[in-house]
Amino acid sequence: MELFDAFKTRESCRAYADTPVDRQTLERILSAACLAPSAGNGQPWRFVAVTNKDILTALTPLTHAPGINHWVGQAPCIIAVWEHISDRMTARYGEQYLNMQWPAMDLGLSVGQLCLAAAGLGLGTCILGCFDEAKVKALLGIPADSVLRVLVTLGHPKEAAPPRDKKRLALDSVAQFIE
């Protein structure tokens, strides 16, 4: 898939086929996520890719909230994305590194690349921001003092469908050009 086609066609997938995602594909997607730019090359992203059915079964209810995410149990993979703050980065940039939220921005870039890489391979993703952070971290062995930013469901879409029209603000309402 061409990159600009991926921008247009990638959308949140909430219905997955019962087909596993193989380790080689996961490694390829996560390698693409790791190529994202980051402030000072801090690379604050860390990933836990879960395909184990027992762990997925335990993880799924930790994403549920009234009226949302009740489809998550269909996903054959969930990737936890957490923030690792390097002592090297805080020594180099001091409080500015955290105050400017560079690690959070870097993780956003990384997750965007993860989703586009998955789309390029014909896989669907959905970024989840609603979950029981403490319980998910305990279940997945993520350090308690870290910040778990998002969970990303990943898998083969249940059915191929043409992409929906994206409802986005007009470019002239969000961008200025100083020439």
GROMACS elastic network, one bead per residue, 0.5 to 0.9 nm:
[ bonds ]
;  ai    aj funct       b0    kb
    1     4     6  0.84669   500
    1     5     6  0.65317   500
    1     6     6  0.65912   500
    1   119     6  0.80765   500
    1   120     6  0.51653   500
    1   121     6  0.76201   500
    1   122     6  0.84351   500
    2     5     6  0.52182   500
    2     6     6  0.63923   500
    2     7     6  0.89717   500
    2   120     6  0.75702   500
    3     6     6  0.50896   500
    3     7     6  0.65304   500
    3     8     6  0.89448   500
    3   116     6  0.79527   500
    3   120     6  0.76558   500
    4     7     6  0.50318   500
    4     8     6  0.64849   500
    4     9     6  0.87345   500
    5     8     6  0.51184   500
    5     9     6  0.60202   500
    5    10     6  0.82737   500
    5   120     6  0.88179   500
    6     9     6  0.51293   500
    6    10     6  0.54941   500
    6   116     6  0.61786   500
    6   117     6  0.85146   500
    6   119     6  0.61814   500
    6   120     6  0.63096   500
    7    10     6  0.58686   500
    7    11     6  0.88416   500
    7   116     6  0.72450   500
    7   119     6  0.89245   500
    8    11     6  0.83499   500
    8   163     6  0.80164   500
    8   165     6  0.86576   500
    8   166     6  0.77412   500
    9   119     6  0.79319   500
    9   162     6  0.82397   500
    9   163     6  0.54612   500
    9   164     6  0.78912   500
    9   165     6  0.89070   500
    9   166     6  0.87864   500
   10    13     6  0.87693   500
   10   115     6  0.76726   500
   10   116     6  0.69112   500
   10   118     6  0.89356   500
   10   119     6  0.59214   500
   10   120     6  0.87768   500
   10   124     6  0.76677   500
   10   125     6  0.83232   500
   10   163     6  0.76831   500
   11   115     6  0.89838   500
   11   119     6  0.86288   500
   11   124     6  0.75360   500
   11   125     6  0.74407   500
   11   126     6  0.76565   500
   11   163     6  0.74817   500
   11   164     6  0.82490   500
   11   166     6  0.88174   500
   12   124     6  0.69397   500
   12   125     6  0.56628   500
   12   127     6  0.73510   500
   13    16     6  0.73359   500
   13   123     6  0.88900   500
   13   124     6  0.52390   500
   13   125     6  0.53430   500
   13   126     6  0.54505   500
   13   153     6  0.82089   500
   13   154     6  0.82408   500
   13   155     6  0.85919   500
   13   157     6  0.66876   500
   13   158     6  0.88929   500
   14    69     6  0.84632   500
   14    71     6  0.63336   500
   14    72     6  0.72891   500
   14    74     6  0.82616   500
   14    75     6  0.82656   500
   14   124     6  0.83426   500
   14   125     6  0.79843   500
   14   126     6  0.69279   500
   14   153     6  0.85546   500
   14   157     6  0.80447   500
   14   158     6  0.87591   500
   15    71     6  0.70147   500
   15    72     6  0.83981   500
   15    74     6  0.67696   500
   15    75     6  0.76802   500
   15   124     6  0.88063   500
   15   155     6  0.89859   500
   15   156     6  0.86818   500
   15   157     6  0.60249   500
   15   158     6  0.53767   500
   15   159     6  0.78760   500
   16    19     6  0.80600   500
   16    71     6  0.88780   500
   16    72     6  0.89409   500
   16    74     6  0.56216   500
   16    75     6  0.56543   500
   16    76     6  0.76275   500
   16   124     6  0.78482   500
   16   154     6  0.82661   500
   16   155     6  0.60426   500
   16   156     6  0.56657   500
   16   159     6  0.78722   500
   17    20     6  0.84708   500
   17    74     6  0.73835   500
   17    75     6  0.78204   500
   17    76     6  0.81640   500
   17   155     6  0.72697   500
   17   156     6  0.55852   500
   17   157     6  0.56526   500
   17   159     6  0.75418   500
   18    74     6  0.71911   500
   18    75     6  0.78556   500
   18    76     6  0.69055   500
   18   155     6  0.85535   500
   18   156     6  0.79340   500
   18   158     6  0.77993   500
   19    76     6  0.68692   500
   19   155     6  0.74179   500
   19   156     6  0.66120   500
   20    51     6  0.77284   500
   20    75     6  0.88629   500
   20    76     6  0.55189   500
   20    77     6  0.76338   500
   20   155     6  0.71630   500
   20   156     6  0.79784   500
   21    24     6  0.85157   500
   21    25     6  0.67059   500
   21    26     6  0.69402   500
   21    51     6  0.78100   500
   21    76     6  0.67763   500
   21    77     6  0.70066   500
   21   123     6  0.89630   500
   21   154     6  0.80553   500
   21   155     6  0.62370   500
   21   156     6  0.76727   500
   22    25     6  0.54861   500
   22    26     6  0.64356   500
   22    27     6  0.88128   500
   22    51     6  0.89598   500
   23    26     6  0.50320   500
   23    27     6  0.61117   500
   23    28     6  0.85932   500
   24    27     6  0.51079   500
   24    28     6  0.62271   500
   24    29     6  0.87530   500
   25    28     6  0.50482   500
   25    29     6  0.62526   500
   25    30     6  0.86087   500
   25   118     6  0.86985   500
   25   121     6  0.83996   500
   26    29     6  0.51561   500
   26    30     6  0.60648   500
   26    31     6  0.83882   500
   26    49     6  0.78129   500
   26   118     6  0.87685   500
   27    30     6  0.51434   500
   27    31     6  0.58947   500
   27    32     6  0.85585   500
   28    31     6  0.51100   500
   28    32     6  0.63648   500
   28    33     6  0.88019   500
   28   117     6  0.81660   500
   28   118     6  0.89706   500
   29    32     6  0.51734   500
   29    33     6  0.63942   500
   29    34     6  0.88109   500
   29   113     6  0.83464   500
   29   114     6  0.57437   500
   29   115     6  0.81673   500
   29   116     6  0.87721   500
   29   117     6  0.55548   500
   29   118     6  0.61072   500
   29   121     6  0.86897   500
   30    34     6  0.62210   500
   30    35     6  0.88118   500
   30    47     6  0.80073   500
   30   110     6  0.89571   500
   30   113     6  0.88424   500
   30   114     6  0.63042   500
   30   117     6  0.85090   500
   31    34     6  0.50539   500
   31    35     6  0.65827   500
   31   114     6  0.84045   500
   32    35     6  0.52441   500
   32    36     6  0.73155   500
   32   110     6  0.81492   500
   32   113     6  0.63482   500
   32   114     6  0.62400   500
   32   116     6  0.89424   500
   32   117     6  0.64819   500
   33    36     6  0.57716   500
   33    45     6  0.88428   500
   33   109     6  0.80776   500
   33   111     6  0.63344   500
   33   112     6  0.76507   500
   33   113     6  0.50548   500
   33   115     6  0.83449   500
   33   117     6  0.78092   500
   34    37     6  0.83318   500
   34    43     6  0.74788   500
   34    45     6  0.76770   500
   34   110     6  0.64120   500
   34   113     6  0.83741   500
   34   114     6  0.83910   500
   35    38     6  0.89700   500
   35    43     6  0.89883   500
   35   110     6  0.75081   500
   35   113     6  0.80986   500
   36    43     6  0.82418   500
   36   106     6  0.75256   500
   36   107     6  0.85538   500
   36   109     6  0.60374   500
   36   110     6  0.50741   500
   36   111     6  0.86635   500
   36   112     6  0.86854   500
   36   113     6  0.67286   500
   37    40     6  0.89360   500
   37    41     6  0.70594   500
   37    43     6  0.78734   500
   37   106     6  0.68546   500
   37   109     6  0.71627   500
   37   110     6  0.76868   500
   38    42     6  0.58588   500
   38    43     6  0.56862   500
   38    44     6  0.78240   500
   38   102     6  0.77996   500
   38   103     6  0.76756   500
   38   105     6  0.81459   500
   38   106     6  0.50633   500
   38   107     6  0.82386   500
   38   109     6  0.80761   500
   38   110     6  0.85814   500
   39    42     6  0.58407   500
   39    43     6  0.77593   500
   39    89     6  0.89830   500
   39    97     6  0.84483   500
   39   102     6  0.62968   500
   39   103     6  0.75405   500
   39   105     6  0.88238   500
   39   106     6  0.69982   500
   40    43     6  0.83257   500
   40    89     6  0.74480   500
   40    92     6  0.87541   500
   40    93     6  0.87654   500
   41    44     6  0.86426   500
   41    89     6  0.87903   500
   42    45     6  0.87502   500
   42    85     6  0.80866   500
   42    86     6  0.70807   500
   42    88     6  0.81495   500
   42    89     6  0.62335   500
   42   103     6  0.78415   500
   42   106     6  0.86037   500
   43    46     6  0.84710   500
   43    84     6  0.82730   500
   43    85     6  0.88199   500
   43    86     6  0.86775   500
   43   103     6  0.79449   500
   43   106     6  0.73282   500
   43   107     6  0.82614   500
   44    82     6  0.81433   500
   44    83     6  0.54715   500
   44    85     6  0.58621   500
   44    86     6  0.71726   500
   44   103     6  0.58121   500
   44   104     6  0.83251   500
   44   106     6  0.70983   500
   44   107     6  0.69372   500
   45    81     6  0.66552   500
   45    82     6  0.60307   500
   45    83     6  0.52753   500
   45    84     6  0.61356   500
   45    85     6  0.87772   500
   45   103     6  0.79623   500
   45   104     6  0.89572   500
   45   106     6  0.76336   500
   45   107     6  0.57324   500
   45   110     6  0.74456   500
   46    80     6  0.81112   500
   46    81     6  0.57611   500
   46    82     6  0.52552   500
   46    83     6  0.61864   500
   46    84     6  0.65300   500
   46   107     6  0.88622   500
   47    79     6  0.64390   500
   47    80     6  0.55495   500
   47    82     6  0.64125   500
   47    83     6  0.89337   500
   48    78     6  0.81775   500
   48    79     6  0.54877   500
   48    80     6  0.50590   500
   48    81     6  0.67815   500
   48    82     6  0.83876   500
   48   140     6  0.73817   500
   48   142     6  0.83666   500
   49    77     6  0.67928   500
   49    78     6  0.59739   500
   49    80     6  0.64849   500
   49    81     6  0.88463   500
   50    53     6  0.83007   500
   50    55     6  0.71620   500
   50    56     6  0.67456   500
   50    76     6  0.82998   500
   50    77     6  0.54429   500
   50    78     6  0.52683   500
   50    79     6  0.60507   500
   50    80     6  0.79991   500
   50   140     6  0.85614   500
   51    54     6  0.87863   500
   51    55     6  0.77059   500
   51    56     6  0.67810   500
   51    75     6  0.89832   500
   51    76     6  0.60007   500
   51    78     6  0.69499   500
   51    79     6  0.88410   500
   52    55     6  0.54264   500
   52    56     6  0.61042   500
   52    57     6  0.86171   500
   52    76     6  0.84859   500
   52    77     6  0.81292   500
   53    57     6  0.60133   500
   53    58     6  0.86301   500
   53    76     6  0.78575   500
   53    77     6  0.89036   500
   54    57     6  0.50690   500
   54    58     6  0.63683   500
   54    59     6  0.86068   500
   55    58     6  0.50503   500
   55    59     6  0.59510   500
   55    60     6  0.85412   500
   55   139     6  0.78812   500
   55   140     6  0.83179   500
   56    60     6  0.59145   500
   56    73     6  0.72796   500
   56    75     6  0.84470   500
   56    76     6  0.79166   500
   56    77     6  0.75830   500
   56    78     6  0.74334   500
   57    60     6  0.55247   500
   57    61     6  0.76181   500
   57    73     6  0.69504   500
   58    61     6  0.66548   500
   58    62     6  0.75332   500
   58   139     6  0.80738   500
   59    62     6  0.54002   500
   59    63     6  0.71115   500
   59    73     6  0.86186   500
   59    78     6  0.87413   500
   59   135     6  0.86917   500
   59   136     6  0.67058   500
   59   139     6  0.75327   500
   59   140     6  0.87559   500
   60    63     6  0.55776   500
   60    64     6  0.71167   500
   60    69     6  0.86786   500
   60    70     6  0.83243   500
   60    71     6  0.88889   500
   60    72     6  0.60677   500
   60    73     6  0.55165   500
   61    64     6  0.52271   500
   61    65     6  0.85973   500
   61    69     6  0.88936   500
   61    70     6  0.81476   500
   61    72     6  0.84669   500
   61    73     6  0.81936   500
   61   131     6  0.86432   500
   62    65     6  0.84434   500
   62   130     6  0.87105   500
   62   131     6  0.55084   500
   62   132     6  0.53869   500
   62   133     6  0.82734   500
   62   135     6  0.72100   500
   62   136     6  0.67667   500
   63    68     6  0.85191   500
   63    69     6  0.63602   500
   63    70     6  0.80716   500
   63    72     6  0.75791   500
   63   128     6  0.78735   500
   63   129     6  0.85983   500
   63   130     6  0.59575   500
   63   132     6  0.65881   500
   63   136     6  0.87565   500
   63   151     6  0.87974   500
   64    67     6  0.80528   500
   64    68     6  0.62287   500
   64    69     6  0.52546   500
   64    70     6  0.59562   500
   64    71     6  0.89826   500
   64    72     6  0.82160   500
   64   130     6  0.74950   500
   64   131     6  0.68214   500
   64   132     6  0.86642   500
   65    68     6  0.54943   500
   65    69     6  0.68396   500
   65    70     6  0.79898   500
   65   130     6  0.74216   500
   65   131     6  0.79042   500
   66    69     6  0.84987   500
   66    70     6  0.87705   500
   67    70     6  0.74251   500
   68    71     6  0.81293   500
   68   130     6  0.87125   500
   69    72     6  0.55733   500
   69    73     6  0.87104   500
   69   128     6  0.81579   500
   69   130     6  0.82779   500
   70    73     6  0.72248   500
   71    74     6  0.60150   500
   71    75     6  0.79949   500
   72    75     6  0.57107   500
   72    78     6  0.87853   500
   72   153     6  0.72636   500
   73    76     6  0.79576   500
   74    77     6  0.89181   500
   74   155     6  0.89091   500
   75    78     6  0.68788   500
   75   153     6  0.59157   500
   75   154     6  0.61591   500
   75   155     6  0.59681   500
   75   156     6  0.84923   500
   76   153     6  0.78543   500
   76   154     6  0.67552   500
   76   155     6  0.57852   500
   76   156     6  0.83710   500
   77   152     6  0.82780   500
   77   153     6  0.58979   500
   77   154     6  0.51809   500
   77   155     6  0.63146   500
   78   151     6  0.65106   500
   78   152     6  0.55053   500
   78   154     6  0.59969   500
   78   155     6  0.87281   500
   79   150     6  0.83448   500
   79   151     6  0.55219   500
   79   152     6  0.50104   500
   79   153     6  0.63837   500
   79   154     6  0.75062   500
   80   136     6  0.87114   500
   80   137     6  0.89086   500
   80   140     6  0.84602   500
   80   148     6  0.72390   500
   80   149     6  0.79193   500
   80   150     6  0.61733   500
   80   152     6  0.64791   500
   80   153     6  0.89269   500
   81   107     6  0.77795   500
   81   111     6  0.80057   500
   81   147     6  0.88954   500
   81   148     6  0.61241   500
   81   149     6  0.58626   500
   81   150     6  0.54235   500
   81   151     6  0.60478   500
   81   152     6  0.77532   500
   82   107     6  0.80922   500
   82   142     6  0.78971   500
   82   146     6  0.70246   500
   82   147     6  0.56909   500
   82   149     6  0.53560   500
   82   150     6  0.71437   500
   82   151     6  0.88062   500
   83   103     6  0.69691   500
   83   104     6  0.74085   500
   83   107     6  0.73339   500
   83   146     6  0.62524   500
   83   147     6  0.53978   500
   83   148     6  0.63288   500
   83   149     6  0.68573   500
   84   103     6  0.81709   500
   84   146     6  0.66254   500
   84   147     6  0.77684   500
   85    88     6  0.85527   500
   85    89     6  0.72328   500
   85    90     6  0.76362   500
   85    98     6  0.88080   500
   85   103     6  0.74370   500
   85   146     6  0.82352   500
   86    89     6  0.52792   500
   86    90     6  0.66523   500
   86    91     6  0.86768   500
   87    90     6  0.52338   500
   87    91     6  0.59888   500
   87    92     6  0.84281   500
   88    91     6  0.51808   500
   88    92     6  0.60658   500
   88    93     6  0.86407   500
   89    92     6  0.50212   500
   89    93     6  0.59755   500
   89    94     6  0.74815   500
   89    97     6  0.71316   500
   90    93     6  0.52707   500
   90    95     6  0.66863   500
   90    96     6  0.82216   500
   90    97     6  0.62768   500
   90    98     6  0.78950   500
   91    94     6  0.54893   500
   91    95     6  0.88394   500
   92    97     6  0.85508   500
   93    96     6  0.59131   500
   93    97     6  0.54532   500
   93    98     6  0.88035   500
   94    97     6  0.59709   500
   94    98     6  0.78911   500
   95    98     6  0.55053   500
   95    99     6  0.59310   500
   95   100     6  0.84196   500
   96   100     6  0.56842   500
   96   101     6  0.81734   500
   96   102     6  0.85854   500
   97   100     6  0.58450   500
   97   101     6  0.65567   500
   97   102     6  0.59232   500
   97   103     6  0.75126   500
   98   102     6  0.64055   500
   98   103     6  0.71055   500
   98   104     6  0.87877   500
   99   102     6  0.78777   500
  100   103     6  0.85582   500
  101   104     6  0.54272   500
  101   105     6  0.64003   500
  101   106     6  0.86946   500
  102   105     6  0.51121   500
  102   106     6  0.60326   500
  102   107     6  0.86160   500
  103   107     6  0.61934   500
  103   108     6  0.86553   500
  104   107     6  0.51300   500
  104   108     6  0.63197   500
  104   109     6  0.88213   500
  104   149     6  0.78074   500
  105   108     6  0.50225   500
  105   109     6  0.63866   500
  105   110     6  0.86903   500
  106   109     6  0.51364   500
  106   110     6  0.62371   500
  106   111     6  0.86912   500
  107   111     6  0.60596   500
  107   112     6  0.84705   500
  107   149     6  0.79988   500
  108   111     6  0.51554   500
  108   112     6  0.61255   500
  108   113     6  0.86816   500
  108   149     6  0.89898   500
  109   112     6  0.51028   500
  109   113     6  0.63671   500
  109   114     6  0.86726   500
  110   113     6  0.51781   500
  110   114     6  0.61792   500
  110   115     6  0.87429   500
  111   115     6  0.61805   500
  111   116     6  0.85862   500
  111   127     6  0.84263   500
  111   150     6  0.87525   500
  111   152     6  0.83372   500
  112   115     6  0.52227   500
  112   116     6  0.62307   500
  112   117     6  0.85738   500
  113   116     6  0.50442   500
  113   117     6  0.59423   500
  113   118     6  0.84596   500
  114   117     6  0.51940   500
  114   118     6  0.62273   500
  114   119     6  0.86799   500
  114   125     6  0.89336   500
  115   118     6  0.51120   500
  115   119     6  0.61816   500
  115   120     6  0.86117   500
  115   123     6  0.86822   500
  115   124     6  0.78000   500
  115   125     6  0.61395   500
  115   126     6  0.81468   500
  115   127     6  0.86523   500
  115   152     6  0.85590   500
  115   154     6  0.86660   500
  116   120     6  0.60964   500
  116   121     6  0.86886   500
  117   120     6  0.50184   500
  117   121     6  0.64652   500
  117   122     6  0.88607   500
  117   123     6  0.85630   500
  118   121     6  0.51468   500
  118   122     6  0.63958   500
  118   124     6  0.64963   500
  118   125     6  0.71886   500
  118   154     6  0.78248   500
  118   155     6  0.85379   500
  119   123     6  0.51046   500
  119   124     6  0.60867   500
  119   125     6  0.77800   500
  120   123     6  0.73730   500
  121   124     6  0.89617   500
  122   155     6  0.89438   500
  122   156     6  0.71251   500
  122   157     6  0.82220   500
  123   154     6  0.68633   500
  123   155     6  0.54396   500
  123   157     6  0.64207   500
  124   153     6  0.79385   500
  124   154     6  0.56868   500
  124   155     6  0.54649   500
  124   156     6  0.58586   500
  124   157     6  0.55687   500
  125   152     6  0.63798   500
  125   153     6  0.52524   500
  125   155     6  0.67413   500
  125   156     6  0.87787   500
  125   157     6  0.86539   500
  126   151     6  0.83173   500
  126   152     6  0.55021   500
  126   153     6  0.52014   500
  126   154     6  0.69546   500
  127   150     6  0.66109   500
  127   151     6  0.59594   500
  127   153     6  0.66017   500
  128   131     6  0.75559   500
  128   150     6  0.56778   500
  128   151     6  0.50406   500
  128   152     6  0.58781   500
  128   153     6  0.76265   500
  129   149     6  0.72332   500
  129   150     6  0.52119   500
  129   151     6  0.66980   500
  129   152     6  0.88379   500
  130   133     6  0.85169   500
  130   150     6  0.79928   500
  130   151     6  0.84316   500
  131   134     6  0.88964   500
  131   135     6  0.86342   500
  131   136     6  0.74918   500
  131   150     6  0.84442   500
  131   151     6  0.81440   500
  132   135     6  0.55753   500
  132   136     6  0.60424   500
  132   137     6  0.85648   500
  133   136     6  0.51927   500
  133   137     6  0.60398   500
  133   138     6  0.85399   500
  133   147     6  0.83406   500
  133   148     6  0.65192   500
  133   149     6  0.87769   500
  134   137     6  0.52667   500
  134   138     6  0.62078   500
  134   139     6  0.86737   500
  134   144     6  0.70981   500
  134   148     6  0.87973   500
  135   138     6  0.50649   500
  135   139     6  0.60758   500
  135   140     6  0.85905   500
  136   139     6  0.50863   500
  136   140     6  0.61135   500
  136   141     6  0.83705   500
  136   142     6  0.80861   500
  136   148     6  0.85738   500
  137   140     6  0.52603   500
  137   141     6  0.57573   500
  137   143     6  0.67493   500
  137   144     6  0.64633   500
  137   146     6  0.87382   500
  137   148     6  0.73283   500
  138   141     6  0.52902   500
  138   142     6  0.64082   500
  138   143     6  0.78292   500
  138   144     6  0.72311   500
  139   142     6  0.78934   500
  141   144     6  0.83793   500
  142   145     6  0.86378   500
  142   146     6  0.73548   500
  142   148     6  0.81339   500
  143   146     6  0.55015   500
  143   147     6  0.85144   500
  144   147     6  0.80137   500
  148   151     6  0.81420   500
  154   157     6  0.88187   500
  155   158     6  0.87667   500
  156   159     6  0.84655   500
  157   160     6  0.66025   500
  157   161     6  0.89323   500
  161   164     6  0.85484   500
  163   166     6  0.83651   500
  164   167     6  0.88640   500
  168   171     6  0.84546   500
  169   172     6  0.82996   500
  169   173     6  0.65684   500
  169   174     6  0.70691   500
  170   173     6  0.54203   500
  170   174     6  0.69254   500
  170   175     6  0.88305   500
  171   174     6  0.53878   500
  171   175     6  0.57830   500
  171   176     6  0.86520   500
  172   175     6  0.54188   500
  172   176     6  0.68635   500
  173   176     6  0.81347   500
